[in-house]
Amino acid sequence: MNDPVFIAGDPGARSTVSLVASKLGGSLRHISASNSHTADYWLQQFNVEKPCVLFTGTSDAPSGFDVEAAARVAAGCMDIPTVVIEDFPGNYRQVAGVRDHLLVTDGSLSLELARSRSPASFESAIALPGLRYDPLRGDKPIFPVDPNQTVLWAGQPETEDAIGTLENLATAISSLELHLLFRAHPHDVGYASGRYSEVLGKLGPKVVDITNTAWEDCLRMSPALVITQFSSVAVELGFSGIPAIYVLYKEIGQSRLLEKKGYSIPPLCLVGAAWALHDPGHESTKLANAMDFQARSDVIEAFSTHMLINTRQIPILRDYLYNHGLINYRRE
């Protein structure tokens, strides 16, 4: 059996597929060819390499998705089994004319969504929540960090949505005298052009822009709460005992999440593992509640249960692949 090939485009997809590759004794493919978004390119590659299986991510950006989709098309033409791995619930997208061998979804809600949207696009599926967070999983329980006045804003790429959300939050953040750490999304083009200067001014003097600050240094600032629309940062910090509130107004956030992912309420909110804010005028109440110790404990406990914090997911995937003949080893 020849070696598998591992391909991913976006940072989230790359981190997930790269982690899986490392546990299967492989490595993520470095892609630099200008025609890597075409099936012909991958047909040429696969004709030489003859991989036993193709692993791909589920990139959100068109540039990453196009590369993954082209590889999936080529693999389908050559009867190479394809394993598609989600890095965020709802990221899986069907590719015309392709029937993937295995879909690994980021949780049960995402699996239900995939089955309802494109049931004929994959042969089998398995739900494994948060594969990309396996390095954060361990044997110890998670306890909520002590509430303080520091909160972290983790933005999305859509500038207007983020600004509208922050404008609705401004009064509550100022009145509660919260210290806001502002972190724009790396793909937010409005940030580079200075679009946030006005709304950050409304948030008062206790705002620090940490967009270009190293992530490790951001964590040393000890935020007690993540405020976001639907950033994966909220999930990552949950493993450190920092709960999150997802601010998704009907016209600013919910509609975008539905458009991009196929649902309007994040899975963590549905199970009480994070708070959700949907209605303007309730910002102060929601933020104040998020600083209550018992409320925080309940949310982190639900997060721990939902995200299976003590059970690494990649060994489960490895055993599944071995038992179904997709790999012939259980390499760690």
Backbone hydrogen bonds, N-H to C=O, Kabsch-Sander energy under -0.5 kcal/mol:
donor,donor_aa,acceptor,acceptor_aa,energy
5,V,53,V,-2.1
6,F,27,S,-0.5
7,I,55,F,-2.9
14,R,10,D,-3.1
15,S,11,P,-2.6
16,T,12,G,-1.7
17,V,13,A,-2.8
18,S,14,R,-2.5
19,L,15,S,-1.5
20,V,16,T,-2.1
21,A,17,V,-2.8
22,S,18,S,-2.3
23,K,19,L,-1.4
24,L,20,V,-0.9
24,L,21,A,-0.9
25,G,22,S,-0.7
26,G,21,A,-3.2
29,R,6,F,-2.9
31,I,29,R,-0.6
32,S,30,H,-0.6
36,S,33,A,-1.5
38,T,35,N,-1.7
42,W,38,T,-1.2
43,L,39,A,-2.5
44,Q,40,D,-2.0
45,Q,41,Y,-1.9
46,F,42,W,-3.0
47,N,43,L,-1.9
48,V,44,Q,-1.1
49,E,45,Q,-2.5
50,K,46,F,-2.8
52,C,3,D,-0.8
54,L,81,P,-2.9
55,F,5,V,-3.2
56,T,83,V,-2.4
57,G,7,I,-1.1
65,F,61,A,-2.6
66,D,62,P,-2.8
67,V,63,S,-1.0
68,E,64,G,-2.0
69,A,65,F,-3.1
70,A,66,D,-2.1
71,A,67,V,-2.0
72,R,68,E,-2.2
73,V,69,A,-2.3
74,A,70,A,-2.4
75,A,71,A,-2.6
76,G,72,R,-2.1
77,C,73,V,-2.0
78,M,74,A,-1.3
79,D,76,G,-1.0
80,I,75,A,-2.9
83,V,54,L,-3.4
84,V,82,T,-0.6
84,V,102,L,-2.7
85,I,56,T,-2.8
85,I,83,V,-0.5
86,E,84,V,-0.5
86,E,104,V,-2.8
91,N,88,F,-2.0
98,V,95,V,-2.2
100,D,98,V,-0.5
100,D,121,S,-2.8
101,H,82,T,-0.9
102,L,82,T,-2.3
103,L,124,S,-2.0
104,V,84,V,-3.2
105,T,103,L,-0.7
105,T,126,I,-2.0
107,G,105,T,-1.8
111,L,107,G,-1.4
112,E,108,S,-2.4
113,L,109,L,-2.2
114,A,110,S,-2.5
115,R,111,L,-2.3
116,S,112,E,-1.7
117,R,113,L,-2.4
118,S,114,A,-2.6
121,S,118,S,-1.7
122,F,119,P,-0.5
123,E,100,D,-2.6
124,S,101,H,-1.0
126,I,103,L,-2.3
128,L,105,T,-2.5
128,L,126,I,-0.6
131,L,128,L,-0.6
133,Y,130,G,-1.5
134,D,131,L,-1.8
136,L,133,Y,-1.9
137,R,133,Y,-0.6
137,R,134,D,-1.3
138,G,309,I,-1.7
145,V,241,G,-2.3
151,V,149,Q,-0.5
151,V,179,H,-2.6
152,L,225,L,-3.0
153,W,181,L,-3.2
154,A,152,L,-0.6
154,A,227,I,-2.3
155,G,153,W,-0.6
155,G,183,R,-2.5
159,T,157,P,-1.0
162,A,158,E,-2.1
163,I,159,T,-2.7
164,G,160,E,-2.5
165,T,161,D,-2.1
166,L,162,A,-2.5
167,E,163,I,-2.4
168,N,164,G,-1.5
169,L,165,T,-1.4
170,A,166,L,-1.3
171,T,167,E,-0.5
173,I,169,L,-2.6
174,S,170,A,-2.4
175,S,171,T,-2.8
176,L,172,A,-2.1
177,E,174,S,-1.1
178,L,173,I,-2.4
179,H,149,Q,-4.3
180,L,178,L,-0.8
180,L,206,K,-2.5
181,L,151,V,-3.1
181,L,179,H,-0.5
182,F,180,L,-0.7
182,F,208,V,-2.8
183,R,153,W,-1.7
183,R,181,L,-0.5
185,H,156,Q,-0.6
188,D,185,H,-2.1
189,V,187,H,-1.1
191,Y,188,D,-0.7
192,A,188,D,-0.8
193,S,189,V,-0.9
194,G,191,Y,-1.6
195,R,190,G,-2.4
197,S,194,G,-1.2
200,L,196,Y,-2.5
201,G,197,S,-1.4
202,K,198,E,-1.3
203,L,199,V,-0.9
204,G,201,G,-1.2
207,V,205,P,-0.7
208,V,180,L,-2.7
210,I,182,F,-2.9
210,I,208,V,-0.8
213,T,210,I,-1.6
217,D,214,A,-0.5
218,C,214,A,-1.8
219,L,215,W,-2.0
220,R,216,E,-1.2
221,M,218,C,-1.4
222,S,219,L,-1.7
224,A,150,T,-3.2
225,L,150,T,-0.6
226,V,243,P,-2.1
227,I,152,L,-3.6
227,I,225,L,-0.5
228,T,226,V,-0.5
228,T,245,I,-2.1
229,Q,154,A,-0.7
234,A,231,S,-1.3
235,V,232,S,-0.6
236,E,232,S,-2.3
237,L,233,V,-2.6
238,G,234,A,-0.8
239,F,235,V,-0.9
239,F,236,E,-0.9
240,S,237,L,-1.5
241,G,238,G,-1.7
242,I,237,L,-2.0
245,I,226,V,-2.8
246,Y,275,W,-3.0
247,V,228,T,-3.5
247,V,245,I,-0.7
248,L,246,Y,-0.9
248,L,277,L,-2.4
249,Y,252,I,-1.5
250,K,278,H,-0.7
254,Q,249,Y,-2.6
255,S,250,K,-1.0
257,L,253,G,-2.9
258,L,254,Q,-2.5
259,E,255,S,-2.1
260,K,256,R,-2.5
261,K,257,L,-3.0
262,G,257,L,-0.8
262,G,258,L,-1.1
263,Y,257,L,-0.7
269,C,266,P,-0.8
270,L,266,P,-1.5
271,V,267,P,-1.0
272,G,269,C,-1.2
273,A,268,L,-2.8
274,A,268,L,-0.7
275,W,244,A,-2.5
277,L,246,Y,-2.8
282,H,279,D,-1.5
286,K,282,H,-2.3
287,L,283,E,-2.6
288,A,284,S,-2.4
289,N,285,T,-2.2
290,A,286,K,-1.8
291,M,288,A,-1.3
292,D,289,N,-1.7
296,R,292,D,-2.4
297,S,293,F,-2.3
298,D,294,Q,-2.3
299,V,295,A,-2.0
300,I,296,R,-2.5
301,E,297,S,-2.1
302,A,298,D,-2.1
303,F,299,V,-2.5
304,S,300,I,-2.6
305,T,301,E,-1.9
306,H,302,A,-2.7
307,M,303,F,-2.8
308,L,305,T,-0.7
309,I,304,S,-1.7
311,T,308,L,-2.0
312,R,310,N,-0.5
317,L,313,Q,-2.0
318,R,314,I,-3.0
319,D,315,P,-2.3
320,Y,316,I,-2.0
321,L,317,L,-2.7
322,Y,318,R,-2.2
323,N,319,D,-2.9
324,H,320,Y,-1.5
325,G,322,Y,-1.6
326,L,321,L,-2.7
327,I,321,L,-1.0
